[in-house]
Amino acid sequence: MTTDTLPLTTWLLEQIAADEAEARRKGADAMTGYRWKHAPENVYQELQGEVLANSRHVLAQCAAHRAIVEKAERAEAAFDQQINPATSTAVMAMLEVVTMLLPIYADHPDFDPSWLAS
């Protein structure tokens, strides 16, 4: 793994893990319903359904993003072990896909705008 890519993929995986944790927390809150306990039952059920659906959606997105980043890491590791033009093209394509995930986290305080230029 190159030193330029490792911090980027590590950072992305940390952000994905934070999104997963938040989605799980919101899903768990929705299951207990303590935030809406005073709402009419139909409102409670609607809110609960929306939050749970959103939580599932975010978790699915996180799983897809994690798979992309991890596949790029594996491709780069393979490239580091066996350099050839076909592998180089595949690695560059995977790293380009990973950089396409970066704007999702552009408002994070640790985001480095130079990552978008690479």
Phi and psi in radians as a Rosetta constraint file:
Dihedral C 1 N 2 CA 2 C 2 CIRCULARHARMONIC -1.348 0.35
Dihedral N 2 CA 2 C 2 N 3 CIRCULARHARMONIC 2.703 0.35
Dihedral C 2 N 3 CA 3 C 3 CIRCULARHARMONIC -1.186 0.35
Dihedral N 3 CA 3 C 3 N 4 CIRCULARHARMONIC -0.462 0.35
Dihedral C 3 N 4 CA 4 C 4 CIRCULARHARMONIC -1.239 0.35
Dihedral N 4 CA 4 C 4 N 5 CIRCULARHARMONIC -0.651 0.35
Dihedral C 4 N 5 CA 5 C 5 CIRCULARHARMONIC -1.462 0.35
Dihedral N 5 CA 5 C 5 N 6 CIRCULARHARMONIC -0.633 0.35
Dihedral C 5 N 6 CA 6 C 6 CIRCULARHARMONIC -0.940 0.35
Dihedral N 6 CA 6 C 6 N 7 CIRCULARHARMONIC -0.873 0.35
Dihedral C 6 N 7 CA 7 C 7 CIRCULARHARMONIC -1.082 0.35
Dihedral N 7 CA 7 C 7 N 8 CIRCULARHARMONIC -0.622 0.35
Dihedral C 7 N 8 CA 8 C 8 CIRCULARHARMONIC -1.149 0.35
Dihedral N 8 CA 8 C 8 N 9 CIRCULARHARMONIC -0.863 0.35
Dihedral C 8 N 9 CA 9 C 9 CIRCULARHARMONIC -1.205 0.35
Dihedral N 9 CA 9 C 9 N 10 CIRCULARHARMONIC -0.659 0.35
Dihedral C 9 N 10 CA 10 C 10 CIRCULARHARMONIC -1.078 0.35
Dihedral N 10 CA 10 C 10 N 11 CIRCULARHARMONIC -0.791 0.35
Dihedral C 10 N 11 CA 11 C 11 CIRCULARHARMONIC -1.074 0.35
Dihedral N 11 CA 11 C 11 N 12 CIRCULARHARMONIC -0.795 0.35
Dihedral C 11 N 12 CA 12 C 12 CIRCULARHARMONIC -1.056 0.35
Dihedral N 12 CA 12 C 12 N 13 CIRCULARHARMONIC -0.776 0.35
Dihedral C 12 N 13 CA 13 C 13 CIRCULARHARMONIC -1.102 0.35
Dihedral N 13 CA 13 C 13 N 14 CIRCULARHARMONIC -0.599 0.35
Dihedral C 13 N 14 CA 14 C 14 CIRCULARHARMONIC -1.147 0.35
Dihedral N 14 CA 14 C 14 N 15 CIRCULARHARMONIC -0.710 0.35
Dihedral C 14 N 15 CA 15 C 15 CIRCULARHARMONIC -1.174 0.35
Dihedral N 15 CA 15 C 15 N 16 CIRCULARHARMONIC -0.699 0.35
Dihedral C 15 N 16 CA 16 C 16 CIRCULARHARMONIC -1.096 0.35
Dihedral N 16 CA 16 C 16 N 17 CIRCULARHARMONIC -0.761 0.35
Dihedral C 16 N 17 CA 17 C 17 CIRCULARHARMONIC -1.083 0.35
Dihedral N 17 CA 17 C 17 N 18 CIRCULARHARMONIC -0.681 0.35
Dihedral C 17 N 18 CA 18 C 18 CIRCULARHARMONIC -1.131 0.35
Dihedral N 18 CA 18 C 18 N 19 CIRCULARHARMONIC -0.719 0.35
Dihedral C 18 N 19 CA 19 C 19 CIRCULARHARMONIC -1.098 0.35
Dihedral N 19 CA 19 C 19 N 20 CIRCULARHARMONIC -0.721 0.35
Dihedral C 19 N 20 CA 20 C 20 CIRCULARHARMONIC -1.083 0.35
Dihedral N 20 CA 20 C 20 N 21 CIRCULARHARMONIC -0.788 0.35
Dihedral C 20 N 21 CA 21 C 21 CIRCULARHARMONIC -1.077 0.35
Dihedral N 21 CA 21 C 21 N 22 CIRCULARHARMONIC -0.744 0.35
Dihedral C 21 N 22 CA 22 C 22 CIRCULARHARMONIC -1.135 0.35
Dihedral N 22 CA 22 C 22 N 23 CIRCULARHARMONIC -0.736 0.35
Dihedral C 22 N 23 CA 23 C 23 CIRCULARHARMONIC -1.120 0.35
Dihedral N 23 CA 23 C 23 N 24 CIRCULARHARMONIC -0.704 0.35
Dihedral C 23 N 24 CA 24 C 24 CIRCULARHARMONIC -1.137 0.35
Dihedral N 24 CA 24 C 24 N 25 CIRCULARHARMONIC -0.715 0.35
Dihedral C 24 N 25 CA 25 C 25 CIRCULARHARMONIC -1.095 0.35
Dihedral N 25 CA 25 C 25 N 26 CIRCULARHARMONIC -0.794 0.35
Dihedral C 25 N 26 CA 26 C 26 CIRCULARHARMONIC -1.127 0.35
Dihedral N 26 CA 26 C 26 N 27 CIRCULARHARMONIC -0.682 0.35
Dihedral C 26 N 27 CA 27 C 27 CIRCULARHARMONIC -1.113 0.35
Dihedral N 27 CA 27 C 27 N 28 CIRCULARHARMONIC -0.731 0.35
Dihedral C 27 N 28 CA 28 C 28 CIRCULARHARMONIC -1.150 0.35
Dihedral N 28 CA 28 C 28 N 29 CIRCULARHARMONIC -0.711 0.35
Dihedral C 28 N 29 CA 29 C 29 CIRCULARHARMONIC -1.051 0.35
Dihedral N 29 CA 29 C 29 N 30 CIRCULARHARMONIC -0.720 0.35
Dihedral C 29 N 30 CA 30 C 30 CIRCULARHARMONIC -1.127 0.35
Dihedral N 30 CA 30 C 30 N 31 CIRCULARHARMONIC -0.640 0.35
Dihedral C 30 N 31 CA 31 C 31 CIRCULARHARMONIC -1.183 0.35
Dihedral N 31 CA 31 C 31 N 32 CIRCULARHARMONIC -0.609 0.35
Dihedral C 31 N 32 CA 32 C 32 CIRCULARHARMONIC -1.369 0.35
Dihedral N 32 CA 32 C 32 N 33 CIRCULARHARMONIC -0.554 0.35
Dihedral C 32 N 33 CA 33 C 33 CIRCULARHARMONIC 1.250 0.35
Dihedral N 33 CA 33 C 33 N 34 CIRCULARHARMONIC 0.213 0.35
Dihedral C 33 N 34 CA 34 C 34 CIRCULARHARMONIC -1.087 0.35
Dihedral N 34 CA 34 C 34 N 35 CIRCULARHARMONIC -0.475 0.35
Dihedral C 34 N 35 CA 35 C 35 CIRCULARHARMONIC -1.234 0.35
Dihedral N 35 CA 35 C 35 N 36 CIRCULARHARMONIC -0.460 0.35
Dihedral C 35 N 36 CA 36 C 36 CIRCULARHARMONIC -2.042 0.35
Dihedral N 36 CA 36 C 36 N 37 CIRCULARHARMONIC 0.331 0.35
Dihedral C 36 N 37 CA 37 C 37 CIRCULARHARMONIC -1.056 0.35
Dihedral N 37 CA 37 C 37 N 38 CIRCULARHARMONIC -0.407 0.35
Dihedral C 37 N 38 CA 38 C 38 CIRCULARHARMONIC -1.674 0.35
Dihedral N 38 CA 38 C 38 N 39 CIRCULARHARMONIC -0.020 0.35
Dihedral C 38 N 39 CA 39 C 39 CIRCULARHARMONIC -1.379 0.35
Dihedral N 39 CA 39 C 39 N 40 CIRCULARHARMONIC 2.664 0.35
Dihedral C 39 N 40 CA 40 C 40 CIRCULARHARMONIC -1.003 0.35
Dihedral N 40 CA 40 C 40 N 41 CIRCULARHARMONIC 2.646 0.35
Dihedral C 40 N 41 CA 41 C 41 CIRCULARHARMONIC -0.987 0.35
Dihedral N 41 CA 41 C 41 N 42 CIRCULARHARMONIC -0.713 0.35
Dihedral C 41 N 42 CA 42 C 42 CIRCULARHARMONIC -1.162 0.35
Dihedral N 42 CA 42 C 42 N 43 CIRCULARHARMONIC -0.625 0.35
Dihedral C 42 N 43 CA 43 C 43 CIRCULARHARMONIC -1.211 0.35
Dihedral N 43 CA 43 C 43 N 44 CIRCULARHARMONIC -0.760 0.35
Dihedral C 43 N 44 CA 44 C 44 CIRCULARHARMONIC -0.988 0.35
Dihedral N 44 CA 44 C 44 N 45 CIRCULARHARMONIC -0.850 0.35
Dihedral C 44 N 45 CA 45 C 45 CIRCULARHARMONIC -1.145 0.35
Dihedral N 45 CA 45 C 45 N 46 CIRCULARHARMONIC -0.669 0.35
Dihedral C 45 N 46 CA 46 C 46 CIRCULARHARMONIC -1.152 0.35
Dihedral N 46 CA 46 C 46 N 47 CIRCULARHARMONIC -0.812 0.35
Dihedral C 46 N 47 CA 47 C 47 CIRCULARHARMONIC -1.089 0.35
Dihedral N 47 CA 47 C 47 N 48 CIRCULARHARMONIC -0.778 0.35
Dihedral C 47 N 48 CA 48 C 48 CIRCULARHARMONIC -1.048 0.35
Dihedral N 48 CA 48 C 48 N 49 CIRCULARHARMONIC -0.791 0.35
Dihedral C 48 N 49 CA 49 C 49 CIRCULARHARMONIC -1.085 0.35
Dihedral N 49 CA 49 C 49 N 50 CIRCULARHARMONIC -0.741 0.35
Dihedral C 49 N 50 CA 50 C 50 CIRCULARHARMONIC -1.138 0.35
Dihedral N 50 CA 50 C 50 N 51 CIRCULARHARMONIC -0.780 0.35
Dihedral C 50 N 51 CA 51 C 51 CIRCULARHARMONIC -1.161 0.35
Dihedral N 51 CA 51 C 51 N 52 CIRCULARHARMONIC -0.734 0.35
Dihedral C 51 N 52 CA 52 C 52 CIRCULARHARMONIC -1.143 0.35
Dihedral N 52 CA 52 C 52 N 53 CIRCULARHARMONIC -0.703 0.35
Dihedral C 52 N 53 CA 53 C 53 CIRCULARHARMONIC -1.122 0.35
Dihedral N 53 CA 53 C 53 N 54 CIRCULARHARMONIC -0.749 0.35
Dihedral C 53 N 54 CA 54 C 54 CIRCULARHARMONIC -1.127 0.35
Dihedral N 54 CA 54 C 54 N 55 CIRCULARHARMONIC -0.707 0.35
Dihedral C 54 N 55 CA 55 C 55 CIRCULARHARMONIC -1.059 0.35
Dihedral N 55 CA 55 C 55 N 56 CIRCULARHARMONIC -0.797 0.35
Dihedral C 55 N 56 CA 56 C 56 CIRCULARHARMONIC -1.074 0.35
Dihedral N 56 CA 56 C 56 N 57 CIRCULARHARMONIC -0.711 0.35
Dihedral C 56 N 57 CA 57 C 57 CIRCULARHARMONIC -1.101 0.35
Dihedral N 57 CA 57 C 57 N 58 CIRCULARHARMONIC -0.824 0.35
Dihedral C 57 N 58 CA 58 C 58 CIRCULARHARMONIC -1.098 0.35
Dihedral N 58 CA 58 C 58 N 59 CIRCULARHARMONIC -0.732 0.35
Dihedral C 58 N 59 CA 59 C 59 CIRCULARHARMONIC -1.104 0.35
Dihedral N 59 CA 59 C 59 N 60 CIRCULARHARMONIC -0.658 0.35
Dihedral C 59 N 60 CA 60 C 60 CIRCULARHARMONIC -1.177 0.35
Dihedral N 60 CA 60 C 60 N 61 CIRCULARHARMONIC -0.712 0.35
Dihedral C 60 N 61 CA 61 C 61 CIRCULARHARMONIC -1.088 0.35
Dihedral N 61 CA 61 C 61 N 62 CIRCULARHARMONIC -0.769 0.35
Dihedral C 61 N 62 CA 62 C 62 CIRCULARHARMONIC -1.058 0.35
Dihedral N 62 CA 62 C 62 N 63 CIRCULARHARMONIC -0.734 0.35
Dihedral C 62 N 63 CA 63 C 63 CIRCULARHARMONIC -1.089 0.35
Dihedral N 63 CA 63 C 63 N 64 CIRCULARHARMONIC -0.719 0.35
Dihedral C 63 N 64 CA 64 C 64 CIRCULARHARMONIC -1.160 0.35
Dihedral N 64 CA 64 C 64 N 65 CIRCULARHARMONIC -0.779 0.35
Dihedral C 64 N 65 CA 65 C 65 CIRCULARHARMONIC -1.108 0.35
Dihedral N 65 CA 65 C 65 N 66 CIRCULARHARMONIC -0.760 0.35
Dihedral C 65 N 66 CA 66 C 66 CIRCULARHARMONIC -1.047 0.35
Dihedral N 66 CA 66 C 66 N 67 CIRCULARHARMONIC -0.769 0.35
Dihedral C 66 N 67 CA 67 C 67 CIRCULARHARMONIC -1.074 0.35
Dihedral N 67 CA 67 C 67 N 68 CIRCULARHARMONIC -0.687 0.35
Dihedral C 67 N 68 CA 68 C 68 CIRCULARHARMONIC -1.117 0.35
Dihedral N 68 CA 68 C 68 N 69 CIRCULARHARMONIC -0.862 0.35
Dihedral C 68 N 69 CA 69 C 69 CIRCULARHARMONIC -1.112 0.35
Dihedral N 69 CA 69 C 69 N 70 CIRCULARHARMONIC -0.773 0.35
Dihedral C 69 N 70 CA 70 C 70 CIRCULARHARMONIC -1.156 0.35
Dihedral N 70 CA 70 C 70 N 71 CIRCULARHARMONIC -0.630 0.35
Dihedral C 70 N 71 CA 71 C 71 CIRCULARHARMONIC -1.150 0.35
Dihedral N 71 CA 71 C 71 N 72 CIRCULARHARMONIC -0.673 0.35
Dihedral C 71 N 72 CA 72 C 72 CIRCULARHARMONIC -1.122 0.35
Dihedral N 72 CA 72 C 72 N 73 CIRCULARHARMONIC -0.709 0.35
Dihedral C 72 N 73 CA 73 C 73 CIRCULARHARMONIC -1.084 0.35
Dihedral N 73 CA 73 C 73 N 74 CIRCULARHARMONIC -0.762 0.35
Dihedral C 73 N 74 CA 74 C 74 CIRCULARHARMONIC -1.129 0.35
Dihedral N 74 CA 74 C 74 N 75 CIRCULARHARMONIC -0.709 0.35
Dihedral C 74 N 75 CA 75 C 75 CIRCULARHARMONIC -1.106 0.35
Dihedral N 75 CA 75 C 75 N 76 CIRCULARHARMONIC -0.724 0.35
Dihedral C 75 N 76 CA 76 C 76 CIRCULARHARMONIC -1.183 0.35
Dihedral N 76 CA 76 C 76 N 77 CIRCULARHARMONIC -0.674 0.35
Dihedral C 76 N 77 CA 77 C 77 CIRCULARHARMONIC -1.108 0.35
Dihedral N 77 CA 77 C 77 N 78 CIRCULARHARMONIC -0.705 0.35
Dihedral C 77 N 78 CA 78 C 78 CIRCULARHARMONIC -1.131 0.35
Dihedral N 78 CA 78 C 78 N 79 CIRCULARHARMONIC -0.669 0.35
Dihedral C 78 N 79 CA 79 C 79 CIRCULARHARMONIC -1.122 0.35
Dihedral N 79 CA 79 C 79 N 80 CIRCULARHARMONIC -0.725 0.35
Dihedral C 79 N 80 CA 80 C 80 CIRCULARHARMONIC -1.087 0.35
Dihedral N 80 CA 80 C 80 N 81 CIRCULARHARMONIC -0.504 0.35
Dihedral C 80 N 81 CA 81 C 81 CIRCULARHARMONIC -1.547 0.35
Dihedral N 81 CA 81 C 81 N 82 CIRCULARHARMONIC -0.502 0.35
Dihedral C 81 N 82 CA 82 C 82 CIRCULARHARMONIC -2.515 0.35
Dihedral N 82 CA 82 C 82 N 83 CIRCULARHARMONIC 1.700 0.35
Dihedral C 82 N 83 CA 83 C 83 CIRCULARHARMONIC -1.481 0.35
Dihedral N 83 CA 83 C 83 N 84 CIRCULARHARMONIC 2.142 0.35
Dihedral C 83 N 84 CA 84 C 84 CIRCULARHARMONIC -2.708 0.35
Dihedral N 84 CA 84 C 84 N 85 CIRCULARHARMONIC 2.771 0.35
Dihedral C 84 N 85 CA 85 C 85 CIRCULARHARMONIC -1.030 0.35
Dihedral N 85 CA 85 C 85 N 86 CIRCULARHARMONIC -0.675 0.35
Dihedral C 85 N 86 CA 86 C 86 CIRCULARHARMONIC -1.133 0.35
Dihedral N 86 CA 86 C 86 N 87 CIRCULARHARMONIC -0.747 0.35
Dihedral C 86 N 87 CA 87 C 87 CIRCULARHARMONIC -1.152 0.35
Dihedral N 87 CA 87 C 87 N 88 CIRCULARHARMONIC -0.699 0.35
Dihedral C 87 N 88 CA 88 C 88 CIRCULARHARMONIC -1.039 0.35
Dihedral N 88 CA 88 C 88 N 89 CIRCULARHARMONIC -0.773 0.35
Dihedral C 88 N 89 CA 89 C 89 CIRCULARHARMONIC -1.116 0.35
Dihedral N 89 CA 89 C 89 N 90 CIRCULARHARMONIC -0.745 0.35
Dihedral C 89 N 90 CA 90 C 90 CIRCULARHARMONIC -1.124 0.35
Dihedral N 90 CA 90 C 90 N 91 CIRCULARHARMONIC -0.735 0.35
Dihedral C 90 N 91 CA 91 C 91 CIRCULARHARMONIC -1.127 0.35
Dihedral N 91 CA 91 C 91 N 92 CIRCULARHARMONIC -0.801 0.35
Dihedral C 91 N 92 CA 92 C 92 CIRCULARHARMONIC -1.050 0.35
Dihedral N 92 CA 92 C 92 N 93 CIRCULARHARMONIC -0.695 0.35
Dihedral C 92 N 93 CA 93 C 93 CIRCULARHARMONIC -1.137 0.35
Dihedral N 93 CA 93 C 93 N 94 CIRCULARHARMONIC -0.759 0.35
Dihedral C 93 N 94 CA 94 C 94 CIRCULARHARMONIC -1.120 0.35
Dihedral N 94 CA 94 C 94 N 95 CIRCULARHARMONIC -0.735 0.35
Dihedral C 94 N 95 CA 95 C 95 CIRCULARHARMONIC -1.166 0.35
Dihedral N 95 CA 95 C 95 N 96 CIRCULARHARMONIC -0.575 0.35
Dihedral C 95 N 96 CA 96 C 96 CIRCULARHARMONIC -1.140 0.35
Dihedral N 96 CA 96 C 96 N 97 CIRCULARHARMONIC -0.717 0.35
Dihedral C 96 N 97 CA 97 C 97 CIRCULARHARMONIC -1.093 0.35
Dihedral N 97 CA 97 C 97 N 98 CIRCULARHARMONIC -0.737 0.35
Dihedral C 97 N 98 CA 98 C 98 CIRCULARHARMONIC -1.049 0.35
Dihedral N 98 CA 98 C 98 N 99 CIRCULARHARMONIC -0.743 0.35
Dihedral C 98 N 99 CA 99 C 99 CIRCULARHARMONIC -1.138 0.35
Dihedral N 99 CA 99 C 99 N 100 CIRCULARHARMONIC -0.407 0.35
Dihedral C 99 N 100 CA 100 C 100 CIRCULARHARMONIC -1.203 0.35
Dihedral N 100 CA 100 C 100 N 101 CIRCULARHARMONIC -0.333 0.35
Dihedral C 100 N 101 CA 101 C 101 CIRCULARHARMONIC -1.420 0.35
Dihedral N 101 CA 101 C 101 N 102 CIRCULARHARMONIC -0.337 0.35
Dihedral C 101 N 102 CA 102 C 102 CIRCULARHARMONIC -1.016 0.35
Dihedral N 102 CA 102 C 102 N 103 CIRCULARHARMONIC -0.744 0.35
Dihedral C 102 N 103 CA 103 C 103 CIRCULARHARMONIC -1.011 0.35
Dihedral N 103 CA 103 C 103 N 104 CIRCULARHARMONIC -0.356 0.35
Dihedral C 103 N 104 CA 104 C 104 CIRCULARHARMONIC -1.011 0.35
Dihedral N 104 CA 104 C 104 N 105 CIRCULARHARMONIC -0.591 0.35
Dihedral C 104 N 105 CA 105 C 105 CIRCULARHARMONIC -1.919 0.35
Dihedral N 105 CA 105 C 105 N 106 CIRCULARHARMONIC 0.339 0.35
Dihedral C 105 N 106 CA 106 C 106 CIRCULARHARMONIC -1.065 0.35
Dihedral N 106 CA 106 C 106 N 107 CIRCULARHARMONIC -0.417 0.35
Dihedral C 106 N 107 CA 107 C 107 CIRCULARHARMONIC -1.554 0.35
Dihedral N 107 CA 107 C 107 N 108 CIRCULARHARMONIC 0.030 0.35
Dihedral C 107 N 108 CA 108 C 108 CIRCULARHARMONIC -1.277 0.35
Dihedral N 108 CA 108 C 108 N 109 CIRCULARHARMONIC 2.424 0.35
Dihedral C 108 N 109 CA 109 C 109 CIRCULARHARMONIC -1.061 0.35
Dihedral N 109 CA 109 C 109 N 110 CIRCULARHARMONIC -0.465 0.35
Dihedral C 109 N 110 CA 110 C 110 CIRCULARHARMONIC -1.608 0.35
Dihedral N 110 CA 110 C 110 N 111 CIRCULARHARMONIC 0.063 0.35
Dihedral C 110 N 111 CA 111 C 111 CIRCULARHARMONIC -1.159 0.35
Dihedral N 111 CA 111 C 111 N 112 CIRCULARHARMONIC 2.368 0.35
Dihedral C 111 N 112 CA 112 C 112 CIRCULARHARMONIC -1.893 0.35
Dihedral N 112 CA 112 C 112 N 113 CIRCULARHARMONIC 1.890 0.35
Dihedral C 112 N 113 CA 113 C 113 CIRCULARHARMONIC -0.996 0.35
Dihedral N 113 CA 113 C 113 N 114 CIRCULARHARMONIC -0.400 0.35
Dihedral C 113 N 114 CA 114 C 114 CIRCULARHARMONIC -1.142 0.35
Dihedral N 114 CA 114 C 114 N 115 CIRCULARHARMONIC -0.365 0.35
Dihedral C 114 N 115 CA 115 C 115 CIRCULARHARMONIC -1.067 0.35
Dihedral N 115 CA 115 C 115 N 116 CIRCULARHARMONIC -0.530 0.35
Dihedral C 115 N 116 CA 116 C 116 CIRCULARHARMONIC -1.302 0.35
Dihedral N 116 CA 116 C 116 N 117 CIRCULARHARMONIC -0.403 0.35
Dihedral C 116 N 117 CA 117 C 117 CIRCULARHARMONIC -1.478 0.35
Dihedral N 117 CA 117 C 117 N 118 CIRCULARHARMONIC -0.266 0.35
